């Protein structure tokens, strides 16, 4: 996305300041405190700043956090305390896993396996890339995984002499399908996306509903198993990808074959990852296992003598610290909304009409709203922070499942299938190769989005009932 000029960005910030000042001196709506009104205003202005990218989104988040104690909305000590939780610590380990996979030979080797299986059949190649990306995404955050997989897939396109500029249907499928698969695969486990953990922590902190690792998988795995094939089918039927050349297939296979055996440090890192995943899953039944403690031990093992799966400087360079800072800022902004009663007012006044609708209509409306919000608001954590508590409050008031609503919020806050504004599809869209347009993604993205709406209002609540979750 092209960066706006300093004058335009300064003007947007100035407008935001004017809005907050005006909000501070205008009458406060009945039932809402002044602090609650200002916390809502700060969150909305923050979203505008995030969408318009006036500053790096993490810096914007913390600048808005600074307004909370400055305006007396939240004591400074409470703000700093609210910023950190187990979810932040848990994700340090996931950053290490992502760094390891990104710098390993796994993606190239996977490409060789896909091409041996699919040959020149581009639909099968696309399916192989989407399934492989989704599986890796269960242990690796969506954005860095997409950054790893796209260049590998582009190498196949280059070997096929694929033209740039939206002229190749197969290139469109690859450039859209890989980000989709990373996002949908990331929904399968809490470790698959930082936003999953954020949604879980917001619901647990505000409603006391704990969702275990396996319980989240019970929500996420069906979503991925259904939506990935649906997305793949939509891509090949709408764009009708052309076949690959045998030369391109042979080049990819040869590149993978030239790597030889897995090096020792890659084997060691893979063992650490798989053992950690098994223990995370076991924590759903063995209450003595604390997944945050396990994560810290696994983090240490990745650097342990004899393992040394990654180098510390690579860990620092590759990890998305900005996303973690943004997540911490969202925690504070949500704490301000809750502590001032702004969320309760928002639900009782603004969203109250929804409670009079039939439950299934309300669920559909909430799911569609979640879908549309993240497609236009690129900051996924901001979406989760904005809708998690209000959505769960509405559903709970109607006797619905808070846990299922948590899953819905996590899914939609991490997955954007119709517009390339979120960081995951944006990584592909903003490439100089220009394989697809905004219109291309809208043209094909509505189909898997509709499938997700159906899943989140039917299968997800039924799963919560089978698990006995409130």
C-alpha positions as CSV (number, residue, x, y, z in Angstrom):
1,X,0.0,0.0,0.0
2,X,1.4,3.4,-1.0
3,X,2.5,5.5,2.0
4,X,0.6,8.7,2.4
5,X,2.5,12.0,2.5
6,X,3.5,13.5,5.8
7,X,1.0,16.4,5.3
8,X,-1.9,14.0,4.8
9,X,-0.9,11.8,7.8
10,X,-0.5,14.9,10.0
11,X,-3.9,16.1,8.9
12,X,-5.5,12.8,9.8
13,X,-3.9,12.9,13.2
14,X,-5.0,16.5,13.7
15,X,-8.6,15.6,12.8
16,X,-8.4,12.7,15.3
17,X,-7.3,15.1,18.1
18,X,-10.1,17.6,17.2
19,X,-12.6,14.7,17.4
20,X,-11.4,13.7,20.8
21,X,-11.4,17.3,22.1
22,X,-14.9,17.8,20.8
23,X,-16.0,14.6,22.4
24,X,-14.6,15.7,25.7
25,X,-16.6,18.9,25.9
26,X,-19.9,17.7,24.4
27,X,-22.7,16.2,26.6
28,X,-22.3,12.6,27.6
29,X,-25.1,10.2,26.6
30,X,-27.3,8.9,29.4
31,X,-26.0,5.8,31.1
32,X,-22.5,6.4,29.9
33,X,-19.7,8.0,32.1
34,X,-17.4,10.7,30.7
35,X,-14.5,8.2,31.0
36,X,-16.5,5.6,29.2
37,X,-17.3,8.1,26.4
38,X,-13.7,9.0,26.0
39,X,-12.5,5.4,26.0
40,X,-14.9,4.6,23.2
41,X,-13.7,7.7,21.3
42,X,-10.0,6.7,21.8
43,X,-10.7,3.2,20.4
44,X,-12.6,4.5,17.4
45,X,-9.9,7.1,16.6
46,X,-7.3,4.4,17.0
47,X,-9.1,2.3,14.4
48,X,-9.2,5.2,12.0
49,X,-5.5,5.7,12.5
50,X,-4.8,2.0,12.0
51,X,-6.8,1.9,8.8
52,X,-5.2,5.0,7.4
53,X,-1.7,4.0,8.6
54,X,-0.7,7.4,9.8
55,X,2.0,5.8,11.9
56,X,3.1,2.2,12.5
57,X,0.1,0.5,13.9
58,X,1.9,-0.7,17.1
59,X,3.1,2.8,17.8
60,X,-0.4,4.2,17.2
61,X,-1.8,1.7,19.7
62,X,0.6,2.7,22.4
63,X,0.1,6.4,21.7
64,X,-3.6,5.9,22.3
65,X,-2.9,3.8,25.4
66,X,-1.0,6.8,26.8
67,X,-4.2,8.9,26.6
68,X,-6.0,6.6,29.0
69,X,-4.0,7.6,32.2
70,X,-3.5,11.1,30.8
71,X,-7.3,11.7,30.7
72,X,-7.9,9.8,34.0
73,X,-9.7,7.0,32.2
74,X,-7.4,4.3,33.7
75,X,-4.7,4.5,36.3
76,X,-1.3,4.2,34.8
77,X,-0.4,1.2,36.9
78,X,-3.6,-0.6,35.8
79,X,-2.8,0.2,32.2
80,X,0.6,-1.4,32.3
81,X,-0.7,-4.4,34.2
82,X,-3.4,-5.0,31.7
83,X,-1.0,-5.0,28.8
84,X,0.7,-8.3,29.6
85,X,-0.8,-11.7,30.1
86,X,-0.1,-15.4,29.5
87,X,-1.0,-15.0,25.8
88,X,2.0,-12.7,25.2
89,X,4.4,-15.0,26.9
90,X,3.0,-18.1,25.1
91,X,3.6,-16.5,21.8
92,X,7.3,-16.0,22.3
93,X,7.7,-19.7,21.7
94,X,5.6,-19.5,18.6
95,X,7.8,-16.7,17.3
96,X,10.8,-19.1,17.6
97,X,9.0,-21.8,15.8
98,X,8.1,-19.4,13.0
99,X,11.7,-18.3,12.7
100,X,12.9,-21.9,12.5
101,X,10.5,-22.9,9.8
102,X,11.2,-19.7,7.8
103,X,14.9,-20.4,7.7
104,X,14.7,-24.2,7.2
105,X,14.5,-26.1,4.0
106,X,11.0,-27.5,4.8
107,X,9.1,-25.2,2.3
108,X,11.4,-26.1,-0.6
109,X,11.2,-29.8,0.2
110,X,7.4,-29.6,0.5
111,X,7.2,-28.0,-3.0
112,X,9.1,-31.0,-4.4
113,X,6.6,-33.3,-2.8
114,X,3.7,-31.3,-4.2
115,X,5.1,-31.2,-7.7
116,X,5.9,-34.9,-7.8
117,X,2.2,-35.6,-6.8
118,X,0.5,-33.0,-8.9
119,X,2.7,-32.9,-12.1
120,X,1.5,-30.3,-14.6
121,X,-2.1,-30.3,-13.1
122,X,-2.3,-26.7,-11.8
123,X,-5.4,-27.4,-9.8
124,X,-3.6,-30.1,-7.9
125,X,-0.6,-27.9,-7.5
126,X,-2.7,-25.2,-6.0
127,X,-4.4,-27.7,-3.6
128,X,-1.0,-29.1,-2.6
129,X,0.3,-25.6,-1.7
130,X,-2.9,-24.7,0.2
131,X,-3.0,-27.9,2.2
132,X,0.8,-27.8,2.9
133,X,0.6,-24.1,4.0
134,X,-2.4,-24.8,6.2
135,X,-0.7,-27.6,8.0
136,X,2.5,-25.6,8.7
137,X,0.3,-22.7,9.9
138,X,-0.9,-24.8,12.9
139,X,2.5,-24.0,14.4
140,X,3.5,-20.8,12.7
141,X,1.8,-17.4,12.6
142,X,0.0,-16.5,9.3
143,X,2.1,-13.5,8.2
144,X,5.6,-15.0,8.4
145,X,4.4,-18.2,6.9
146,X,2.9,-16.4,3.9
147,X,6.2,-14.5,3.5
148,X,8.0,-17.9,3.4
149,X,5.6,-19.7,1.0
150,X,4.9,-17.1,-1.6
151,X,8.5,-16.8,-2.9
152,X,8.7,-20.6,-3.1
153,X,5.5,-20.6,-5.2
154,X,6.7,-17.7,-7.2
155,X,9.8,-19.7,-8.2
156,X,7.5,-22.3,-9.7
157,X,5.6,-19.6,-11.6
158,X,8.9,-18.1,-12.9
159,X,10.1,-21.5,-14.1
160,X,6.7,-21.7,-15.9
161,X,7.4,-18.3,-17.6
162,X,4.2,-17.0,-16.0
163,X,3.4,-13.4,-17.0
164,X,2.9,-10.8,-14.3
165,X,0.2,-8.1,-14.1
166,X,-2.9,-10.3,-13.6
167,X,-2.6,-12.2,-17.0
168,X,-2.3,-15.7,-15.5
169,X,-5.3,-17.4,-13.9
170,X,-3.0,-19.9,-12.1
171,X,-0.9,-17.0,-10.7
172,X,-4.1,-15.4,-9.3
173,X,-5.0,-18.7,-7.7
174,X,-1.6,-19.1,-6.1
175,X,-1.3,-15.5,-4.9
176,X,-4.8,-15.5,-3.3
177,X,-4.9,-19.2,-2.2
178,X,-1.7,-19.3,-0.2
179,X,-2.6,-16.3,2.1
180,X,-6.1,-17.9,2.5
181,X,-4.6,-21.2,3.5
182,X,-2.2,-19.6,6.0
183,X,-5.1,-17.8,7.6
184,X,-7.5,-20.7,7.6
185,X,-4.8,-23.2,8.8
186,X,-3.9,-20.8,11.6
187,X,-7.4,-21.1,12.9
188,X,-6.8,-24.8,13.7
189,X,-4.8,-24.3,16.8
190,X,-4.2,-21.5,19.4
191,X,-0.5,-21.5,18.3
192,X,-1.5,-21.0,14.7
193,X,-2.3,-17.3,15.1
194,X,-1.6,-14.7,17.8
195,X,-5.2,-13.4,17.4
196,X,-6.6,-16.8,18.5
197,X,-4.8,-16.5,21.9
198,X,-6.0,-12.8,22.2
199,X,-9.6,-13.8,21.7
200,X,-9.3,-16.6,24.2
201,X,-7.7,-14.4,26.8
202,X,-10.2,-11.6,26.4
203,X,-13.1,-14.0,26.9
204,X,-11.4,-15.7,29.9
205,X,-10.6,-12.4,31.6
206,X,-14.1,-10.9,31.1
207,X,-16.3,-14.0,31.3
208,X,-14.3,-16.6,33.1
209,X,-14.7,-19.1,30.3
210,X,-11.5,-21.1,29.7
211,X,-11.0,-22.8,26.3
212,X,-8.3,-25.5,26.3
213,X,-5.9,-26.2,23.4
214,X,-7.9,-29.2,22.2
215,X,-11.2,-27.4,22.6
216,X,-10.0,-24.6,20.4
217,X,-8.9,-27.3,17.9
218,X,-12.4,-28.8,18.0
219,X,-13.7,-25.4,16.7
220,X,-10.8,-24.6,14.3
221,X,-10.2,-27.9,12.6
222,X,-13.7,-28.3,11.1
223,X,-13.6,-24.7,9.9
224,X,-10.3,-25.4,8.0
225,X,-11.3,-28.8,6.7
226,X,-14.4,-27.3,5.2
227,X,-13.4,-23.8,4.1
228,X,-10.0,-24.7,2.5
229,X,-11.5,-27.1,0.0
230,X,-14.4,-24.6,-0.6
231,X,-11.9,-21.8,-1.2
232,X,-9.8,-24.0,-3.5
233,X,-12.9,-25.0,-5.5
234,X,-14.0,-21.4,-5.8
235,X,-10.5,-20.4,-7.1
236,X,-10.3,-23.1,-9.8
237,X,-13.9,-22.7,-11.0
238,X,-13.9,-18.9,-11.1
239,X,-10.4,-18.3,-12.5
240,X,-9.9,-21.7,-14.3
241,X,-6.0,-21.9,-14.0
242,X,-3.9,-22.9,-16.9
243,X,-1.6,-26.0,-16.8
244,X,2.0,-25.9,-15.8
245,X,4.8,-26.8,-18.2
246,X,6.8,-30.0,-17.5
247,X,9.9,-27.8,-17.4
248,X,8.5,-25.9,-14.4
249,X,7.6,-29.1,-12.6
250,X,11.1,-30.6,-13.2
251,X,12.8,-27.5,-12.1
252,X,10.9,-27.5,-8.7
253,X,11.6,-31.2,-8.1
254,X,15.3,-30.8,-9.0
255,X,15.6,-27.9,-6.6
256,X,14.1,-29.9,-3.7
257,X,16.2,-33.0,-4.6
258,X,19.4,-31.0,-4.5
259,X,19.0,-30.3,-0.8
260,X,20.0,-33.7,0.3
261,X,19.3,-35.0,3.8
262,X,17.8,-32.9,6.5
263,X,20.6,-31.2,8.5
264,X,21.0,-32.1,12.2
265,X,19.7,-28.7,13.5
266,X,16.5,-29.0,11.4
267,X,15.8,-32.5,12.7
268,X,16.4,-31.3,16.3
269,X,14.1,-28.2,15.8
270,X,11.4,-30.4,14.3
271,X,11.5,-32.8,17.2
272,X,11.2,-29.9,19.7
273,X,8.2,-28.5,17.8
274,X,6.4,-31.8,17.6
275,X,7.0,-32.7,21.2
276,X,5.8,-29.3,22.3
277,X,2.6,-29.7,20.2
278,X,1.9,-33.1,21.9
279,X,2.4,-31.6,25.3
280,X,0.1,-28.6,24.5
281,X,-2.6,-31.0,23.4
282,X,-2.1,-33.1,26.5
283,X,-2.6,-30.0,28.7
284,X,-6.3,-30.2,27.8
285,X,-6.5,-33.3,30.0
286,X,-3.6,-33.0,32.4
287,X,-4.3,-29.9,34.4
288,X,-0.9,-29.9,36.0
289,X,0.6,-28.9,32.6
290,X,0.8,-25.1,32.1
291,X,1.2,-24.4,28.4
292,X,2.8,-21.0,29.1
293,X,5.6,-22.8,31.1
294,X,5.9,-25.4,28.4
295,X,6.2,-22.7,25.8
296,X,9.1,-21.0,27.7
297,X,10.9,-24.4,28.1
298,X,10.4,-25.1,24.4
299,X,11.8,-21.6,23.6
300,X,14.9,-22.4,25.6
301,X,15.3,-25.8,23.9
302,X,15.4,-24.1,20.5
303,X,18.7,-22.5,21.5
304,X,19.9,-25.3,23.7
305,X,23.5,-26.6,23.0
306,X,23.2,-29.6,20.7
307,X,19.9,-28.4,19.3
308,X,20.5,-24.8,18.3
309,X,17.7,-24.9,15.8
310,X,17.9,-21.1,15.3
311,X,20.3,-18.3,16.0
312,X,19.3,-15.6,18.5
313,X,19.9,-12.7,16.1
314,X,17.6,-14.4,13.5
315,X,15.0,-14.8,16.3
316,X,15.2,-11.0,16.9
317,X,15.1,-10.1,13.2
318,X,12.3,-12.4,12.2
319,X,9.8,-12.2,15.1
320,X,6.8,-9.9,14.6
321,X,7.4,-7.7,17.7
322,X,5.2,-5.0,16.3
323,X,2.2,-7.4,16.4
324,X,3.0,-8.3,20.0
325,X,3.1,-4.6,20.9
326,X,-0.2,-4.0,19.1
327,X,-1.7,-7.0,21.0
328,X,-0.5,-5.5,24.3
329,X,-2.0,-2.1,23.4
330,X,-5.3,-3.7,22.5
331,X,-5.4,-5.4,25.9
332,X,-5.2,-2.0,27.6
333,X,-7.8,-0.3,25.4
334,X,-10.2,-3.2,26.1
335,X,-9.5,-2.9,29.8
336,X,-10.4,0.8,29.6
337,X,-13.7,0.0,27.8
338,X,-14.6,-2.6,30.4
339,X,-13.5,-0.7,33.4
340,X,-15.4,2.4,32.5
341,X,-18.6,0.5,31.6
342,X,-18.3,1.6,27.9
343,X,-18.7,-1.9,26.6
344,X,-21.8,-2.5,28.8
345,X,-23.4,0.7,27.5
346,X,-22.5,-0.2,23.9
347,X,-24.3,-3.5,24.2
348,X,-27.3,-2.2,26.1
349,X,-27.9,0.8,23.9
350,X,-26.4,0.4,20.5
351,X,-26.7,-3.4,20.1
352,X,-29.8,-4.0,22.2
353,X,-32.2,-4.4,19.2
354,X,-30.3,-7.6,18.3
355,X,-31.4,-9.3,21.4
356,X,-35.1,-9.1,20.2
357,X,-34.3,-11.0,17.0
358,X,-34.5,-14.8,16.7
359,X,-31.2,-16.3,18.0
360,X,-30.1,-17.6,14.6
361,X,-30.7,-14.2,12.9
362,X,-28.6,-12.6,15.6
363,X,-25.8,-15.1,15.1
364,X,-25.8,-14.5,11.4
365,X,-25.8,-10.8,11.8
366,X,-22.8,-10.9,14.2
367,X,-20.9,-13.3,12.0
368,X,-21.4,-11.1,8.9
369,X,-20.5,-8.0,10.9
370,X,-17.3,-9.7,12.1
371,X,-16.5,-10.7,8.5
372,X,-17.0,-7.2,7.1
373,X,-15.2,-5.4,9.9
374,X,-11.9,-7.3,9.4
375,X,-12.1,-6.9,5.7
376,X,-12.0,-3.1,6.0
377,X,-10.0,-2.8,9.3
378,X,-6.6,-4.3,8.6
379,X,-5.5,-4.7,12.3
380,X,-6.9,-8.1,13.4
381,X,-6.1,-7.6,17.1
382,X,-8.1,-4.3,17.0
383,X,-11.1,-6.2,15.5
384,X,-10.9,-8.8,18.3
385,X,-10.6,-6.1,20.9
386,X,-13.6,-4.2,19.5
387,X,-16.1,-7.1,19.1
388,X,-15.1,-9.9,21.5
389,X,-16.8,-8.7,24.7
390,X,-19.9,-7.1,23.0
391,X,-20.6,-10.1,20.8
392,X,-20.2,-12.5,23.8
393,X,-22.4,-10.4,25.9
394,X,-25.2,-10.3,23.4
395,X,-25.0,-14.1,22.7
396,X,-24.9,-14.9,26.4
397,X,-28.0,-12.8,27.1
398,X,-29.8,-14.9,24.6
399,X,-28.7,-18.2,26.2
400,X,-26.0,-18.9,23.5
401,X,-22.5,-20.1,23.9
402,X,-19.8,-17.7,24.9
403,X,-17.1,-20.2,23.9
404,X,-18.5,-20.5,20.4
405,X,-18.7,-16.7,20.1
406,X,-15.0,-16.6,21.2
407,X,-14.2,-18.9,18.3
408,X,-16.2,-16.8,15.9
409,X,-14.5,-13.6,17.0
410,X,-11.1,-15.3,16.7
411,X,-11.8,-16.6,13.2
412,X,-13.1,-13.4,11.7
413,X,-10.4,-11.2,13.4
414,X,-7.7,-13.4,11.9
415,X,-9.2,-14.2,8.5
416,X,-10.0,-11.7,5.7
417,X,-11.0,-13.4,2.4
418,X,-12.6,-10.7,0.4
419,X,-10.3,-7.6,0.5
420,X,-6.4,-7.6,0.6
421,X,-6.1,-5.0,3.4
422,X,-5.1,-7.3,6.2
423,X,-1.4,-8.0,6.4
424,X,-1.6,-11.6,5.2
425,X,-3.3,-11.0,1.8
426,X,-1.7,-7.6,1.5
427,X,1.7,-9.2,1.4
428,X,0.7,-10.9,-1.8
429,X,-1.3,-8.1,-3.2
430,X,1.4,-5.4,-2.7
431,X,4.0,-7.5,-4.6
432,X,5.4,-5.8,-7.7
433,X,4.2,-8.9,-9.6
434,X,0.6,-7.6,-9.4
435,X,-0.9,-11.1,-10.0
436,X,-4.4,-10.1,-8.8
437,X,-6.5,-7.0,-8.2
438,X,-9.0,-5.9,-5.5
439,X,-11.8,-6.9,-7.8
440,X,-10.3,-10.4,-8.3
441,X,-10.3,-11.1,-4.5
442,X,-13.9,-9.8,-4.1
443,X,-15.0,-11.9,-7.1
444,X,-13.8,-15.1,-5.5
445,X,-13.7,-14.3,-1.8
446,X,-17.4,-14.1,-1.2
447,X,-17.8,-17.9,-1.6
448,X,-15.5,-19.1,1.2
449,X,-16.6,-16.2,3.4
450,X,-20.2,-17.4,3.0
451,X,-19.1,-20.9,4.0
452,X,-17.4,-19.5,7.1
453,X,-20.6,-17.6,8.1
454,X,-22.6,-20.9,7.8
455,X,-20.0,-22.7,9.9
456,X,-19.8,-20.1,12.7
457,X,-23.6,-20.1,13.2
458,X,-24.1,-23.8,13.0
459,X,-21.2,-26.2,13.5
460,X,-19.3,-23.9,15.9
461,X,-22.2,-23.6,18.4
462,X,-23.0,-27.3,18.1
463,X,-19.4,-28.1,18.9
464,X,-19.5,-25.9,22.0
465,X,-22.6,-27.9,23.1
466,X,-20.9,-31.2,22.5
467,X,-17.9,-30.1,24.6
468,X,-20.1,-28.8,27.4
469,X,-18.7,-25.3,27.1
470,X,-20.8,-22.3,28.2
